[in-house]
Amino acid sequence: MNVLLADDEPHMLHILNAYFTKEGFTVFTAENGEEALELYYANAVDLAVLDWMMPIKSGIEACQEMKRYGTKVLLLTAKGEAEDELAGLQAGADDYVRKPFDPRVLLLRAKKLLHMEGEIRIGPLRMDMVGQKIYKHGVDIQATHREFQLMKCLVHNRGRIMTRTALLDHGWGFDYEGEERTIDTHIRRLREKVGEELIKTHRGIGYSLEAAHE
């Protein structure tokens, strides 16, 4: 799992980097919102942890841009008023943590946002979010890394149509310059493994995850 940590306090970044790295995350760090966005577009980021008050671009501005692609965002702030929390959530943040905080609590919240505290079940499927494996009726379907990333993106955005561009960004990174239609090939192979009925095609737009039944 890739996490982007952005805070203009180097000491805070050092502490959080140590905690997330110890838990097996691949960590990218930035000290301002602009640097955070540069790293975000250069890497496949599963979660962004952003400090609200950063120079050049604020955490709120970076959050709004990242949420256009459905990325999970956890906002950090020293602001304590209810109106501030409301503003953060309205900007699209999936969670909001006030400073000071215990890094262990932040790490647990991050894992919950990424569904890493356990597993995800979709009908006959079970997704192991830590081991990055998909099981159907208890049997490993041998999903490739790309297939797992695509399925994870669809699961995290259940009920929403994900465009080919958004799926490419999630599975290949923002610097991918290949054809969007490569998504169709990978989705076809993924469907053969998880079940044709689970992934719906929206012609000319993209794909969505349908409700699953045992």
C-alpha positions as CSV (number, residue, x, y, z in Angstrom):
1,M,0.0,0.0,0.0
2,N,1.3,3.5,-0.9
3,V,0.7,6.4,1.5
4,L,1.6,10.0,0.9
5,L,2.3,12.1,4.0
6,A,2.4,15.8,3.7
7,D,3.2,18.2,6.6
8,D,5.3,21.3,6.9
9,E,6.8,20.1,10.2
10,P,9.8,17.9,9.4
11,H,9.7,16.3,12.9
12,M,6.1,15.2,12.4
13,L,6.9,13.8,9.0
14,H,9.8,11.8,10.4
15,I,7.7,10.3,13.2
16,L,4.8,9.4,10.8
17,N,7.2,8.0,8.2
18,A,8.7,5.7,10.8
19,Y,5.3,4.4,12.0
20,F,3.9,3.8,8.5
21,T,7.1,2.3,7.2
22,K,7.2,-0.2,10.1
23,E,3.7,-1.3,9.2
24,G,4.9,-2.2,5.7
25,F,3.6,0.9,3.8
26,T,5.6,2.5,0.9
27,V,5.8,6.1,2.1
28,F,6.2,9.3,0.1
29,T,6.7,12.6,2.0
30,A,6.1,16.2,1.2
31,E,6.5,19.5,3.1
32,N,3.9,21.5,1.2
33,G,0.8,21.0,-0.9
34,E,2.4,21.6,-4.2
35,E,5.1,19.0,-3.6
36,A,2.4,16.6,-2.4
37,L,0.5,16.9,-5.6
38,E,3.7,16.4,-7.7
39,L,4.3,13.1,-5.8
40,Y,0.7,12.2,-6.1
41,Y,0.6,12.5,-9.9
42,A,3.9,10.6,-10.2
43,N,2.9,7.6,-8.1
44,A,-0.1,5.3,-7.4
45,V,-1.2,6.6,-4.0
46,D,-3.7,4.6,-2.0
47,L,-4.0,7.2,0.9
48,A,-3.0,10.8,1.3
49,V,-2.5,12.1,4.9
50,L,-2.5,15.9,4.5
51,D,-1.9,18.7,7.0
52,W,-4.4,21.5,6.5
53,M,-2.1,24.5,7.0
54,M,0.8,24.0,4.5
55,P,2.6,26.6,2.4
56,I,2.2,27.2,-1.4
57,K,-0.9,24.9,-1.5
58,S,-2.9,24.1,1.5
59,G,-4.0,20.6,2.5
60,I,-7.6,21.5,1.6
61,E,-6.6,22.5,-2.0
62,A,-4.6,19.3,-2.4
63,C,-7.4,17.3,-1.0
64,Q,-9.9,18.7,-3.4
65,E,-7.7,17.9,-6.4
66,M,-7.0,14.3,-5.2
67,K,-10.7,13.5,-4.5
68,R,-11.4,14.1,-8.2
69,Y,-9.8,10.7,-8.7
70,G,-11.5,9.0,-5.7
71,T,-8.3,8.8,-3.6
72,K,-8.7,8.3,0.2
73,V,-7.7,11.5,2.1
74,L,-7.2,11.9,5.8
75,L,-6.8,15.5,6.9
76,L,-4.7,16.7,9.8
77,T,-5.2,20.0,11.5
78,A,-4.6,22.1,14.6
79,K,-8.0,23.8,14.0
80,G,-10.5,22.7,16.7
81,E,-13.7,24.4,15.8
82,A,-16.7,22.3,14.5
83,E,-17.0,24.7,11.5
84,D,-13.4,23.8,10.5
85,E,-14.1,20.1,10.7
86,L,-17.2,20.6,8.6
87,A,-15.2,22.5,6.0
88,G,-12.6,19.7,5.8
89,L,-15.3,17.1,5.3
90,Q,-17.0,19.2,2.7
91,A,-13.8,19.5,0.8
92,G,-14.0,15.7,0.4
93,A,-11.8,14.4,3.3
94,D,-12.7,10.9,4.3
95,D,-11.5,11.4,7.9
96,Y,-10.3,14.3,10.0
97,V,-7.7,14.2,12.9
98,R,-7.0,17.1,15.2
99,K,-3.5,17.8,16.4
100,P,-2.0,16.8,18.8
101,F,-2.7,13.1,18.2
102,D,-1.2,9.7,19.0
103,P,0.5,8.3,15.8
104,R,-0.9,4.8,16.7
105,V,-4.5,6.2,16.5
106,L,-3.7,7.9,13.2
107,L,-2.2,4.6,11.8
108,L,-5.3,2.7,12.9
109,R,-7.6,5.2,11.2
110,A,-5.5,5.0,8.0
111,K,-5.8,1.2,8.0
112,K,-9.6,1.4,8.5
113,L,-9.9,3.8,5.5
114,L,-7.9,1.3,3.4
115,H,-9.8,-1.7,4.8
116,M,-6.5,-3.1,6.0
117,E,-7.8,-4.0,9.4
118,G,-9.3,-7.2,8.0
119,E,-10.7,-8.2,4.7
120,I,-13.5,-7.3,2.3
121,R,-16.2,-9.8,1.2
122,I,-18.2,-9.3,-2.0
123,G,-20.6,-12.2,-2.4
124,P,-18.5,-15.3,-3.0
125,L,-15.3,-13.2,-3.1
126,R,-12.9,-12.5,-0.2
127,M,-10.2,-9.8,-0.7
128,D,-7.2,-10.0,1.5
129,M,-6.1,-6.3,1.6
130,V,-2.8,-7.0,3.2
131,G,-1.7,-10.0,1.2
132,Q,-3.3,-8.5,-1.9
133,K,-5.1,-11.7,-2.9
134,I,-8.6,-12.4,-4.1
135,Y,-10.4,-15.7,-3.1
136,K,-13.5,-17.1,-4.7
137,H,-15.3,-19.7,-2.7
138,G,-12.1,-20.0,-0.7
139,V,-9.9,-20.6,-3.7
140,D,-7.1,-18.1,-4.7
141,I,-8.1,-16.8,-8.2
142,Q,-4.4,-15.9,-8.9
143,A,-5.2,-12.2,-9.6
144,T,-2.3,-10.2,-10.9
145,H,-1.1,-7.0,-9.2
146,R,-2.9,-4.9,-11.9
147,E,-6.1,-7.0,-11.5
148,F,-6.1,-6.6,-7.7
149,Q,-5.5,-2.8,-8.0
150,L,-8.4,-2.5,-10.4
151,M,-10.7,-4.6,-8.2
152,K,-9.7,-2.6,-5.2
153,C,-10.5,0.7,-7.0
154,L,-13.9,-0.6,-8.0
155,V,-14.7,-1.9,-4.5
156,H,-13.7,1.4,-2.8
157,N,-15.9,3.2,-5.3
158,R,-18.8,0.8,-5.2
159,G,-21.9,2.3,-6.8
160,R,-19.9,4.8,-8.8
161,I,-18.9,4.6,-12.5
162,M,-15.1,4.7,-12.7
163,T,-13.8,6.0,-16.0
164,R,-11.0,4.3,-17.9
165,T,-8.7,7.2,-17.1
166,A,-9.4,6.9,-13.3
167,L,-8.8,3.2,-13.4
168,L,-5.5,3.7,-15.4
169,D,-4.4,6.3,-12.9
170,H,-5.0,4.0,-10.0
171,G,-3.5,0.9,-11.5
172,W,-0.7,2.3,-13.6
173,G,0.1,5.7,-12.2
174,F,-0.5,9.2,-13.6
175,D,2.6,9.1,-15.8
176,Y,1.2,6.1,-17.9
177,E,1.1,7.1,-21.5
178,G,-0.4,3.9,-23.1
179,E,-3.8,3.4,-24.6
180,E,-6.9,3.7,-22.3
181,R,-8.3,0.5,-24.0
182,T,-5.7,-1.6,-22.2
183,I,-8.2,-1.3,-19.3
184,D,-10.7,-3.3,-21.3
185,T,-8.3,-6.2,-21.7
186,H,-7.5,-6.3,-18.0
187,I,-11.2,-5.9,-17.0
188,R,-12.1,-8.8,-19.3
189,R,-9.5,-11.1,-17.6
190,L,-10.6,-9.9,-14.2
191,R,-14.3,-10.7,-15.0
192,E,-13.3,-14.2,-16.1
193,K,-11.8,-14.7,-12.6
194,V,-14.3,-13.0,-10.3
195,G,-17.5,-13.5,-12.3
196,E,-19.0,-11.8,-15.3
197,E,-22.0,-10.4,-13.4
198,L,-19.9,-8.4,-10.8
199,I,-18.4,-5.7,-13.1
200,K,-20.8,-3.7,-15.3
201,T,-19.7,-1.9,-18.5
202,H,-21.0,1.6,-19.1
203,R,-20.4,2.1,-22.8
204,G,-18.2,5.1,-23.6
205,I,-17.6,5.8,-19.9
206,G,-16.1,3.0,-17.9
207,Y,-17.0,0.4,-15.3
208,S,-18.7,-0.1,-12.0
209,L,-18.9,-2.8,-9.4
210,E,-22.4,-4.4,-9.1
211,A,-24.0,-5.8,-6.0
212,A,-22.9,-9.4,-5.4
213,H,-24.9,-12.3,-4.2
214,E,-23.8,-15.7,-2.9
